[in-house]
Amino acid sequence: MVARPLCSAQQRLGSFLVTVLIAAMPITLLTDFARASTVFYILAAISAIVCVSRAGGFQSVLSDWKDYRGLAAALFVSLVVITIAATRGTIRIDNEIERALRLSVGTFLILGACLSLIPQWLRQATWGLVLATWAATGYALWYALPTFRRPLEVPQHNAVSYGNLLLMMAALATFSIGWRLTRFRKTEIAFKVLTMAVGLLGFITTQTRGGWLVVPFFIVIGWVLVTGKTSLRKLLMPVLVAVLVSGAVSASRPILRHRMYEMVTQTAECLTNPLAISSECGRLQRWHASWLMFKDNPLFGNGPITVIGAKLEIYWRQGIVSDFVYKQGFGEPHNDMLFSMASHGVLGLTALLLIYIAPIWIFTRRLRSQVPQPARVAAAMGLALCLGFFVFGWTELMMRSIRTIGFYAMTMAWLLALSDEKYLTRQEPT
């Protein structure tokens, strides 16, 4: 048995402040508090202070960062792409540069701070995810009552993004069952299971269809976390079961069945009548328009301000988009990949994919390795975060909001630290 290192007052204060701010982010993201960006800025500032004042000085931060050089290279590609776009005059520098800085500099400031703080304190930030799940479900039900119509008036987001984020909070809170955060273990587990059920109810209430695509991935990640089985052969059956379960749950509600039926029939109609006026056909028209914009400038793109919006009248006159899409002024394709391609070409798509793929690679390796269970839990949560945002991006523009980007960067950094075996060994020796 190796004695635990003594925690200084400075480390305890830093751990407390960082934990509170991480917990506050999801709550402010999905409620009328609407201060997610403020929380992110304060967290980044405190993280910078922690980094320069931690034991061993800034040299110790650089030493920790060396293990993440590949991730740094991947995340900073977005900053390079935005800088190139700025020199070409196709973007507003302040807005787009800030997005890239949150993903690159922001991630590493928070990561550097977390790697010097008390792990068990940092894990307590999970309660922010739990509270956000309950609060968001309350909002969804409030706006859906009394007829249980689709709640379009949700805080800060459209119904699709809100439903996706609510599902993400519920999933992360559920995976955290693997952490022991209180003395009341059975009560804690029961409450988190109840939170999962509440979150699923809230997600169903938003009637978000695209979010169901990620549910099988979450189930498989949970299976790997619990069983430790990672071979493709052993994962085949869990994958099939996950698809069947998610399909059965989504089909169990009449409203969802009707929404799925609409999706199929509207898509079929659009194949024969490309200018049909419907939700799905409007989406397909915008996907087509985004693809045409990408073909116009496949390397550098056209800049995010001009995506579809500036060319909408041209596409309308050419018969590519309908009168409905043109008059409503829909200016984005509800797809992160197509938006990046139209905005910044191949370079933009590469930057976006690296934001997902690089951390997914790290979290997957840590989930599969023989590391302490608390680290594997964090790895599963991190994998669910990054893979979830990637899948959500197939049917929605998840990275449109700078608040959401801040949440993604912060949560990724937090879970990278808590899944880092070297950090846990240093801070929690056994």
PyMOL commands that set and color helices and strands:
alter all, ss='L'
color gray80, all
select helices_A, chain A and resi 9-29+36-53+57-87+93-114+119-123+126-144+159-178+185-205+210-227+232-251+254-272+279-296+304-306+309-317+323-328+336-368+373-392+398-400+402-418+421-427
alter helices_A, ss='H'
color red, helices_A
deselect
rebuild
show_as cartoon
